[in-house]
Structures are given as structure tokens and as C-alpha cells.
Amino acid sequence: MLRQHASKNETRVSKLLKRGVIFLVILLALVALFFAFFPRSEEVKSGSLDELVELTVKGSVELADGTVEGNIDRIVQEGDTLTAMEGDTQIFKSSFVGSTAELYDYLVAREVDMSKVALNPQPPSGFNWGNLLLTLLPLILFVVVLWFIFRRIKRTNPIQEKIETIKKLAELKEAGIITEEEFEAKKSALLDQL
């Protein structure tokens, strides 16, 4: 009797532990989703090409949402996107449609000292599949965890398990492996558990 009670407690603890791990995985997936859709990195301010030129020439530019300051030493052109850089830090973004030579001529015409500012053309990077995968990975993990949970719930329906056991016992009785009395005793015990 004591051994049976200890076995039931172990089973309960095991089930609670499994549920706790499942809920922990779900919680971690939700936290990862939150950080994937609400990144904490500061966004680089953006504006017009004239504002980028003013920032490059004067070292600061007044925008509607604040002042941007920086000692621009490089302008990276990637497709039609321009990024003003101070060292490795992105300071300001703008856009320009045209070739690198046209951009260079435009900057010289606006009195940008090109001996102090490097112009780095970069080929368009295209679509970043790795970043998309990292963004969607928590969502995929969350869906997989839910699928396993619902599949397990569907499989572990206790009423259905008892009905299946009674059907198997009936087959054993018909095959002559157990007697009618044994079948009725097991069936009533299973029905009492419902």
C-alpha cells in the first residue's frame, strides 16, 4: 500500500515536472518573440540628402525630432540608401538615386570636403534570409511546442484510454484468454475510475 502511494506520488511529480518544462519552453518562446518583434537597439535617425550634407559639413543638423551631431568620416552608399558614419557607428541615414559618381559630384557641389569624408559604395545586399530566420525562429518553436502539447492532450484522453482497454479486454474474453468473470471485474473497475 505504501509502495503504491509512493509510486502515485512519483508519477504526479513526474507529470508536474514535464508540465513545468513545457511551460518554461513556452515562456522562453514568448520572451524571444517579444524581443524579435520589439528590438531594443536604437534606431538611426534619417532625413533628406540636404540634411545629410549639413551634418557632414557642420557636424550637426537640427531635425524635427532633435539634433543629430557627429564627425562624419565616411558615407556608405548601398543601393539608394546613404549612411553617414562616424567610425563604425551609424549616425544618419538618407537616400540618393544615382550613381556613386553623381553622388560625389553632388557632395562636392555642396562644399563637402571629400578629403575628410570617404565615399564607400556597397552593392545592394538583397534580402537577408538569415535575419528573417532568426526573427521567425521563436515563432516556429512556439508553434512546434503547441503542436506537441495538443498532440499529447489528444493522445492522453483518460476516458478514451479506458474505453480502448475495455475493447481489448473484450477481445481477450472472446479469444478465451480471460473468463467472463475476469472481464466483468476489470470492466467494472475501469468504469469505476471514470
N, C-alpha and C positions, 0 to 999 in steps of 0.2 A: 504494500500500500504506500509506504513512504517512498519507495523507489519509483512508483508510478507517479506520485505527486512531484518528485524531483524532475522526472522526465518531462512532465507537462510544463513545469517552470522553465526548464531549459528550452523547450520549444517556443514558449512565449517570449523569452529573452532573445532567442534567435530571430523570431519574426520581428520583434521591435528593433533589433539591430539592423536587419535588412531594410525595414521601412525608414529608419533613421538615415541610412546610407543613401537610399533613393531620394529622400527629401533634401539631403545635403547636396547631392548632384544637381537636383532641380534648382536649388537656391544658388549654387555656383553658376549654373547656366543663365539664370535670370540676371545675376550680377554682371556676367560677361556681356549679356545682351545690352544691359544698361550702358556699360562703358563703350560698347561698339557703336551704339546709336547716339550717345551723348559724349563725344570725346572731350577730354579736359584740356587739350592743347589750345593755346591762344591763337586766334585767327589773325593772319596778316592783313593789315588794312589795305584797301585798294582805292584807286581813284583814276582820274584821267591821265593822259600822257603828259599834259602840261603840268599837272601836279607832281608827277614823277621827275620832270625836268627841274622844277622849282626845288624839290627836295635834293636833287643831285647837285645843283648849283649853290644853293644857300645853306644846305644842311638841315633844313626843316621846312615843313609845309603845314599850313592851317587847313584842316578838314572840318566838315560839319560836325563830326563826332570826336573832335580832339586834334591835337597837334601830333605830327609824326616827326621825329628827329633821328638823324643818323648821318654818319660819314660814309656815303655810298662809294664803294671802291670797285663795284662790278655790277653790270646789268646783264642778267641771263635772259636770252630770248629763246623760248620754247614754243614753236608754232606762232600763234598770235598773242601769247602771254609773255609779258615782261615782268621780271622780278628784280627789284633793287636789293642788293646785298651789301651788308657790312660784315666783312669776314665771311663766316659760314652762316650768319643769321639773316633770315629773310626780313626785310624792313617794310617793303611796299610792293604792291602788285598793280600792274596796269596792262593795257592791251595795245597792240600795234599791228595793223595789217600791212604787210610789205616785206621786202627782203631785208637782210642784215645791212646791206649797203645803203638802202633807203633810210633805215633807222639811224645809221651812222651819220649820214648827211643831215638828217633832221636834228639830231643832237648837237652837231657842230653848228648848225644854223641858229640854235637856241643858246649858244655860248657855253656848252658843256665842255669842260677841259678834258678831252679824251686822253691826255697823257696821265691823268689821275684815275680815270674810270675805264675799266676794261669792259669790252662788249663780248660776251660769250654766247654764240649761237649754239643751241642744242636741238637735235632732231626731236620732233614730237614723240612723246613716249608711248602714245597709243593707250589702249585700255589696260589697266593694272589688274590682271586676274588674281594675282596673289593677295592683293589688298581686299578684293571682293571676297575671296575665300576666307580670309581672316575675319572679315566683318560678318559673314554668314555662318561661320563655324559654330558659334554659340547657339544660333537658331537651329541649325541642323542637329546639334547634340540634344537640345531641348526636345525637339520633335522625336528623336530616337528614344529618349528616356520615356516620354509619354507613351510611345508605341509599345515599349516593353511593359510598362505599368498596366496599360489597358489589356494587352495580350495576356498578362499574368492574371489579372482580375477575371477575365473571361474564362481562363482555364481553371481557376481555383474556386469555382462556384460550388459551395459545400452541398447544396441541395442536389445539384446535378451529379456530383460525385457519388452521393448516396444512392441515387436512382440507378446510376451505372453499376454500382456494387450489387444492388438487388437484382438487376438484369443478369449479371454474371453468376450470382448465386442460383438464379432460376435455371440457367443453362447447366450449371453443375448438378442441380437436382434432376433435371431431365436426362442428363447423361448417366445418372445413377451413382455419381461420385459422393453426393451427400443425401441424407434421408429427408423426408418431408418435415419431420420434427426439427431437424437441424436448420433447414431452410426457414421455417416459420420463426424459430428462435432468433436467428440472425436478422431476419427481416424486421421483426418487431423491435429488436434492439436498435437497428438503424433508424426506424421510423420514430422511435422514442427520442433520438438525438435531434430530430428536426424540431 
